[in-house]
């Protein structure tokens, strides 16, 4: 594809990190996934209650399949301190793709997450043996006595990822939604079993964009310009261990435009247009297809999507709302449409 | 006063940085100044239009005097690129206390502010000669190509303050609302004609407290824990060139709990209780009186307030609202009351 091309046909995308929620919100957002140009997604398990068992995951997947028959849903279990290795073996046999590690208290619904990694080692061992992927929300909880806050929470967590990789070199680890130059550097340095997801919005935002602007507030927070530039650089380079995970995280508008807004940016219904707009601005449109539909699929060892989607260079305005949800860049113009 | 004392009588406070707004909002907040325990305040000129002339300042002061006869209002002019030295001479003769420098585009109503300092040198010279104080909102506008954003905007501006002090060593300069360890260090290093104001809220907040929490969002933003700790340390030390400037900045609730919240924290009606609560927690209650009613008065060369105010150790709950405004720490308990 030449940079000046007016259309771009690519394999439908994989979104290796999406929140589709529950109940009414789930019924609203799940049918929008295909609009954004994806064919497959990895569903996050931080529901209420969290998805901690195989049967919960199967029930959840069945609900999602009914709502969006054109999407393949990969499922992830929520890692709790008391997860049994038998759960891992059963989940692996049933085709559950991964297990998500939330440090306790770092983001939405992480209250049942993990404090210490060492006690979980038997579970990691079982995952390594069965080939399951460990997805990590790699942030430390804030600890002001150690100068840890939302801005350096991921940097503080990096040694734990390095240690885990050293102890389980064959365990596939995904460093979810990288936001800092330091995290990008670490993932580059580690071996082929460590990858990272990058969201659409973190390729554009810095702290300036969420200071006072609730709809751009998410966890991990967008950081300094040089951090955003490190994300852009690794994507521009076409590094095969950095791929799309949108972290699309819808909240009703009343939960965002209030005294204490929830963390999350909603990108699902326009996911590929957002990305095409950004990649085009950065002059790296040729990097789009591998980022959204090759690298992740290869890392997760899934077959590439057969179905294609065509993006056209046709301006569209992002709607002000999708139902009760204000999307990312609401009201702004995007240069590309599905 | 012993640390365990249950009451504390001190000179009424000086608030050397307050926004009392205009119109209806002015009529709401101005009468609340005395409730917070102050007797004198320096009024910021970033109204609409800004207070750029002596006659505007005199008119504004008369309005404020009517609304709060028990408060002495010190006035500051808004520095624009075209301010004449004759304005400075006239203002000095009329008792205007200072001139406020806003770099263009850094905060609420700074669109008519300054890009370059060099062309303003004749004005600074006139200020130095007439003994007026230059108050600086010491932040650079964001410039992502240089990695400048709200988190390091003040650090980037520091060399300009140092240069100004070197070029006008007798000009009294106030580095308004310091928020970073770097800014504290600079002000410490510079000579006796350079001081800094510190707000009540920046002694408590870090970035964690405004991430998603609109009522704590202000400019400059609260930064890392180590930055807050540097503010606490310089106050605990009783450094005489660091004194109270609350930057109390009211906005109606609808301008805060929305998609793009205005910057500003409203502290005026409980200013001394907020501070006493914080100083008590930090075990530095004996530093309160000099911080709020001696150091600033000395720097500005005003006579000390004669009137006293008594703080008592009596728990109170911060109201959810004052008229249309949500105050700082709304609904929380404070250990001290006026």
Contacts between the chains, C-beta under 8 A, distances in Angstrom:
chain1	res1	chain2	res2	distance
A	142	B	208	5.1
A	144	B	206	6.5
A	144	B	208	7.8
A	144	B	225	3.9
A	144	B	228	7.9
A	145	B	225	7.8
A	147	B	224	6.0
A	147	B	225	4.8
A	147	B	226	4.7
A	148	B	225	7.5
A	149	B	206	5.4
A	149	B	207	5.2
A	149	B	208	4.8
A	149	B	224	5.9
A	149	B	225	5.9
A	150	B	207	5.9
A	150	B	208	5.6
A	150	B	211	5.2
A	151	B	151	7.2
A	151	B	207	5.6
A	151	B	224	6.6
A	152	B	224	7.5
A	206	B	144	6.5
A	206	B	149	5.4
A	207	B	149	5.2
A	207	B	150	5.9
A	207	B	151	5.6
A	208	B	142	5.1
A	208	B	144	7.8
A	208	B	149	4.8
A	208	B	150	5.6
A	210	B	211	7.6
A	211	B	150	5.2
A	211	B	210	7.6
A	211	B	217	6.6
A	211	B	221	5.9
A	211	B	263	8.0
A	212	B	214	7.1
A	212	B	217	4.9
A	212	B	260	5.9
A	212	B	261	4.5
A	212	B	262	7.2
A	212	B	263	6.0
A	213	B	259	7.0
A	213	B	260	5.1
A	213	B	261	7.7
A	214	B	212	7.1
A	214	B	214	7.0
A	214	B	258	7.7
A	214	B	259	6.1
A	214	B	260	7.7
A	214	B	261	7.0
A	215	B	259	5.9
A	217	B	211	6.6
A	217	B	212	4.9
A	221	B	211	5.9
A	224	B	147	6.0
A	224	B	149	5.9
A	224	B	151	6.7
A	224	B	152	7.5
A	225	B	144	3.9
A	225	B	145	7.7
A	225	B	147	4.8
A	225	B	148	7.5
A	225	B	149	5.9
A	226	B	147	4.7
A	228	B	144	7.9
A	256	B	259	7.7
A	257	B	257	6.1
A	257	B	258	5.2
A	257	B	259	5.6
A	258	B	214	7.8
A	258	B	257	5.2
A	259	B	213	7.0
A	259	B	214	6.0
A	259	B	215	5.9
A	259	B	256	7.7
A	259	B	257	5.6
A	259	B	326	7.1
A	260	B	212	5.9
A	260	B	213	5.1
A	260	B	214	7.6
A	261	B	212	4.5
A	261	B	213	7.7
A	261	B	214	7.0
A	262	B	212	7.2
A	263	B	211	8.0
A	263	B	212	6.0
A	326	B	259	7.0
